[in-house]
Amino acid sequence: MNGLVPITGIAAIVATALMVIAMLYLVWLSMGDGTHAPNLDHDRPEFADRDDEEEQPEVTDGSSA
């Protein structure tokens, strides 16, 4: 029974290393395209990045709710 401990430990280390490599590969793939780039589309301003304040507050006080 104690002979399986090193085998399972090595398998766990290999599986963890492969998962880390896979995640780094996915991050590397996502950096190449413009998926996470800011949207500069002037035809559709609702999807563009906005720096101005919203006209309606997000939180209302207790009396108006």
C-alpha positions, 0 to 999 in steps of 0.5 A: 500500500505504501508503494502507491504513495510516490506514484500518486504524488508524482501523478498529482504534481504532473497534473498540476503542472499540466493545468498551470501550463494549459492556463498560461497557454489560454492567457497567451492565446487571449492576449493576441486578439482584441477581445479585452481591448477597449471598445472605440466604436462611435456608432454604438456608444452604449458599448463604448467605454464611458468615463462620465457619471450616470444620470441616475444613482445606483442606490436609492435611499430608503424613503424613495424605494 
